[in-house]
Amino acid sequence: MKQDDEYKTIDKAYRKDDMRRNLERFSRFNLSGLFPTLKDSSPHFFESFNEAHFAVMFEFEPTIISVKSQPFSIRYSVEGVDHSYTPDFSVIDCNNRVKIIEVKVSAALNEKTVRKHKLIKHAFKQHGFEFQVMTEKDLPSRIAISNMMMLKRNAIALGIPDEEALNYLLNILSVPVSLNKAVDICKCLKINTNMISYCVLHDYVKIEVSSYLTGETLLSSNIYGGE
């Protein structure tokens, strides 16, 4: 009984009045929270593991320059009845194109939701926006997501980098080096090792995130013609 009361308290807090929307089927197994981002002036709000994972994927996509979570609501009509819809994300790419993203679990897609998404897609098309439903099948591997989350966390922890130290490190990393070597260089020069993650997050340096990161993982420059 005590545990049930605790869950009721969680449910009540989750459904606070100032939320933009509530989950259609709230579950205590869902994850919700705020995601610090460099691609918006305020953190992203997410309501599921998938949304959190897409948020970090967008963070590392260099062609995406801006991301907003639950950016606005629109109204669409079904057989003369108006409905309100709030998308999970809106993204703007480097060509200034706006794409509206709805994140779903693939198992939740059925004839009813597909029909609903077609109506929403038509509504957005009238405003010149592209609409896309994305599921866990559009995400990179769990290893890649885990690596990106770690790199982003380190980069955020760095704060505002020292420009002189950043430029010096980028010059050194103009040739491929191992992660261990890059860490040793930072320690030798008294540069915060989180600067490495900062360089990866900002696409100054490339690293293969689809495999487990080890000391032998290579870093290569994305500025000076590195592969």
N, C-alpha and C positions, 0 to 999 in steps of 0.2 A: 504494500500500500504506500509506504514511504517513497519508494522508487517511482510509482505512478504519479504521486504529488509533485515530485521533482520534474518529471516530464511535462506535467501540466504547466508548471512555472516556466519552463523553457519555451513551450508552445506560446504562452501568453506574451513573453518577451519578444519572441520572433515575429509575432503578428502585431507589432506596435503600430500605432495609427499613422506615423509619418513615413512608413515604408511606401514605396511607389506601387508595390503590388505584393501579393502573397502567392506562395506556391499553390497550384491547384490541388495537389494532394501532399500535404505536409507530412514529412517523416523525420523522426529524430535521427535517422541514418543519413539524411542529407547534410551536406556541409555548406555553411553560409558564412560570409565574412567579408573583409575588405582586402583588396590586393593593391599594394603600392605599385605605382606605374610611372614611367618616364614619358608616356605618350598621352597623358592628360593632366590637367591641373589638379584633379582630385582622384583619390583611389577608386578602383573598380569595385562594385558590389557584385558578389557572386552568390548563387543559391544552390550550387551543386559542384561535385568534383569535376565534372566535365567543363563547366563554365570556368572554374579556376585554372584548369589545364589549357583551355583555349586562350585565356588571358595571358598566360606565360608564353604560349606559342606566338601570339600576336606581338609580344614584347620583343621577340628575337627575329621577327620578320622585317628585314630592312626596307622592303617596298611599302610597308605600312607606316605612315607618319603620325597618325592620330587614331586613338581608340577611346570610345566612351561606352560605359555600361548603362543599360536601361536609359538610353538618351532622351526618349520622348514617347508619347503614346499617340496612336492614330485610331480612327474609327473606320470600321468597314461594315458592310451590310450583308446579312444572310437572309434571303427571302423577305426582305423588307424590314428586318429587325437589326438595329444597330448594335455593334459590339465594339469594345475597346481592346486594343492590343499594344503591349509594350515589348519591344524586342530586347534580346539579351545584350547585343552589342551593335554599335555602328562603327565602321572603320573607314578611314580615308587613305587612299594609296598615294604614291608619289606622283601620279597623274591627275590627282585631285578628284578621283572617282569615289563616290560614296557607296558602300555596300552595307546592307542591313543583315545582321546575323541572328538566326534563331538556333539555339543549341538544344538538341534533344538526344535522348538515349534511343538508339536505333530500334530497340524492342518496343518502344512506345509509339512508333509510327504505324498508323493503321489507315484504313480508308477515310475515316472521319477527320483525322489530323491532316492527311494529305489534301483533302478537299478544303479544309480551313486554310492551309498554307497557300493554296492556289489563289484563294480570295485575297489573302493578305499580300501576296506577291503582286497581284493586279493593282491593289490599292497603292502600293509603293511605286509601281511602274508609272502611275499617273503623275507622280511627283518627281520622276526621273531617277529614282533610286533602284538599285539592284537588290533583290532579296534572296537569301540563300539559307537553307536549313543544313546545319552541320551536326554530325554525330561523332561518337568516339572513333568511328572508322576513318575520320578525317584528321585525327590526331597522330603525332609521331609516337614512337614506342614509349613505354613506361620509363625505360632507361633514359631516353632523350629528355622526357619531361622532368625527371628527377634531376638530371644534370643542369637543365636550364633553370630550374627553381633555385638550385644551389648557387649557380653563377649570378643570377639576378639578386639573390639575397646578399651575396658578398659585394656586388657592385653598389647596391643601395646603402650598405653599411659604410662604404668608402665616403659617401657624401660628395661634396664638391672637390674634384681632384686638383692637385697642384699642377698647373699648366706646364711649368718647366719640367717637372718630373715626368709628366705624361708624354711630352714630346721626346724627352730623352729616352724613355722606355720604348716608345714606338720606333725610334731610330735603331735601337738595339735589336728589336724584334722584326726588323726588316728582312731577316733571313729566318728560315724555319728553325725552331729550337724546341726541345722537349719541355714539358710542363715543369719538371724538376729543375731544369736549367733556368727557366724564366723565374722561378721562385728564388733560386740561389742568387740570380742577378739582382732581384729586388731587395733581398736581404743585405747583399753586399753594398748596394747603393742607398740603403736605408729608405727604400720606397715601400709604401704599404702594399703587401702582396695582393690585397683586394683590387689593386689597380689592374691586374691581369683580367679579372672578371669584368671590370668596367670596360676594358678594351674589347672584350668579346661581345658584351651586351650592345655596345655601340658599333659593332661590325668593323672595328679597326683591325681586329685580329680574328682569324678563323680557327675554330677547333671542332673536331669531330665529336658531336654530342650523342650519337646513336649507340656508342659503345661506352663501357665503364671507363671513367677517367682514371688514368694512372700517371705515375711520374714520367713514363715514356710517351704519353700522348703528345702529339706535335701541335705546336702553335705556328701559324703562318700569317704573314702580313696580308691585309686586304687593301693596303694603301700604296705599297711600294711594288706592286706587281707580283706578290707571293701567290703561290698556288694553294 
